Amino acid sequence: MNMMPWILLQLGCDPLAESVRDEAIWYDTERIVSEAGVALVPISSGEPVGYWPRVVIREEGIDVDNRAWVLTLPEAAYAREVMPQPLVWSSLVPLQDGRLPAGTESRLIKPLYEAMLEMANASIDIGAEHEEALFDGRFVVVPEPGIPWRTISAVLYSASQAMFSSWALAGEVDGHLRYPGAPSQEQACPYEVTVHLTSTEAWIDAHPLGAPTPPLTGAGGCAETEGIAAAVAALAEACVPRWHAAQEMLGEQPVAGRDCVSVILSPDSALSAAALLHHQARLYEAWPAVEQGLLSWGSTEDDSGVDACQHAIPVASLRPEQLDYICDAEWVARTIQEGQHAPSHRARSLRSFEPQGYDLEALTSAFPDYVAKRGGSLPPPSREPLYQSSEPSLESVLLGGEQQ
């Protein structure tokens, strides 16, 4: 929705004119820095930020700003006896160098939860009064560069408990606030991978049907974090013709818009907002071959990823039979045919699999060295897959890696 004409109208005739002028700084990053005092993460590209509630994570505290949200409410709502007021809750939650205070036991940030719930309930109530669907659960998070993923994930979790489950992380692009999220497609990507990120390493977990497979990387291995987005795009490029061929063998025509790979980002809990947004922007640039999905819970702080990367294989060096195994064309084609795939970023939960084992013989044929090195550490072929048939709660998705 383009709100600018309506907002300009308010400047001349509405008591919210002052809020409109104040809100305008958020569309000029120089003013954000100089007037709001927020250090923005510079990113290479992204989409315009909508008129959504805004959560700003500063090194010293968390702010909640509802002015953009108030400006989207229908004019008729101003006749209500109780009308939401444009507010900025500054330092609603104090932080210590971008981290929650030591000894914080719960990931639920109660003041943030209460402020977001107030907006959600108001949107739902006003929408019901005016027969409009006003609430869509969207909000934007503007983190300063050094904020760790542990803090960001607590913010996302707290907001999700207040029904705000569709988020965007934003940074600065050429003087404007932008979020690096790929445009939504009408059809879902048929295949999903997890990209693990730490401050020094990045690798892809393809896990076809939940099977153990070697970590996949860019040309320089796990340490070449800059190449991970290109590696995912290269994997998509290699898999697409295999998926199309499998569809044709089933008597189906390839489905337009479904020849892509959906990515779940799994950050290390200490990964900075600057690093996370940088990777998101690189993945955004690889769209439509790559579509970003859910931000997963990530890993615990003492998990360096070294063990995960010791068997890593660059995507560019995969042999044809290894790509056949990784791309899992027959399963993808049947999934598309049966219409069973629901993308995780729309449902806000991980995709589900019926419990089934993996084919150890096929894995050994494709990756004999990997199987030999793993030896007895490989799970038995009859094990349950990585994702179970029941959908996990959002709490387990965001915080599962920290509930040890």
Helices and strands as residue ranges (DSSP letters): H 4-13, H 17-23, G 24-27, H 29-31, I 32-36, E 47-48, E 54-57, E 61-65, H 67-70, G 75-79, E 88-94, H 110-130, E 138-143, H 149-161, E 166-169, E 171-173, E 176-179, E 191-197, E 202-205, G 208-210, E 216-217, G 225-227, H 228-249, E 261-267, H 273-285, E 290-295, H 306-309, E 313-314, G 315-317, H 320-327, H 329-338, H 344-347, H 360-366, H 368-374, G 375-377, H 394-399, G 400-402
